[in-house]
């Protein structure tokens, strides 16, 4: 133990240091991909909900509805390909926000 701070508590050496990160090149790349795919998935879900709202309100022409639907399907397929490439499952992209719950709503 080191010297006590002004309030009389004992402090363990290095107790205030944050846990060290595992900075292996393979895990850094995978974790970065995981973070990027999480953000993209969040945006994809938000765009999908917005499109559904616009469909329900009749704001889009048939051609626009078809184009938006196709684009969202292609984006979902591409996301699945990228998850597969990096060995990620859909639930791996859902960050736990503690008391707020998961980042991504369950479909």
N, C-alpha and C positions, 0 to 999 in steps of 0.2 A: 504494500500500500504506500501511497505517496503522502505528502504533507496534506493536512486537512485544510480545506478552504476556510474562509472567514467565518462561515456558519458552523464550523465544528465537524462537518461530515468528512468521512474518509473517501478518497476517490481512487478507484482502481486505475493502474496505468492503462492508457489507451481506451478507457471506458467511453470516452466521448467520441472516439473515432467511429465513423460509419463502417458497416460491414464492407469488406472488400468485394469488388465485383469480379466475377470470373471473366477475364478478358481473353479467352481463347479465341483465335480467329474464327473457328467454325461456329461457336456459340454467339459471337458478336454479330456475324452475318445473319444467322437464323433469328436472333432476337430483334435485329433491325427490320428484317423482312416481316416478322410477326407484328411489330408496331405499325409499319406502313400498311400492311394488309388489314389491321384492325381499323385504322383511320379510313381506309378505302371502303371497308365493309360498313362502317357507320354511315358514311356518305351515301353508299348504295342504298341502304335501308331508308335513309331520309328521302332520297330521290324517289324511291318506290312508293313511299307513303304519300309524297306530294303528288305523284302521278295519279295514284288511286283517287285522291281527293279531287283532282282536276277531272278525272274520268267521271266521277260521281256527279260533279257539278255541271258537266257538259261543256267545259271550257275548251275542249280540244276537238278538232275535226277528226273524222275517221282516219285520214292519212296520218295525222299527228299521233293519234292513239296507237296506230300500228307501228309507227317508227319508234315511239317511246317504249312500247312493249318489247319490240325486237332488241332495242339497245339495252334494256335492263336484263333481258334473258342472256344476251351475249356477255354482258358484264358479269353476271352470276356464273356463267360457264367459265370465263377467264379466271375468276376468283377461285373456282374449284380446281382448275389446272395449277394455279400458283400454290394453293394449299398443298396439293398432292406433291408437287415438285419439292417443297420444303418439309414434307412430312407433318403438316399441321392439320388438325381437325377444325371444323367450324367453331366448336366450343373453346378451342385454344385462343381464339381471337377475342373472346369476351373477357374484358378486364374486370376484376372485382374492385368496386369502388367503396368497399367497406360498408359503412352504414347506409350509403346511398343505393347499394345493390349492384347488380351487374351493369356494365356500360351498354351492352346491346340487348334490346328486348328480345324475348323468345318469340319466335313466329308462331 
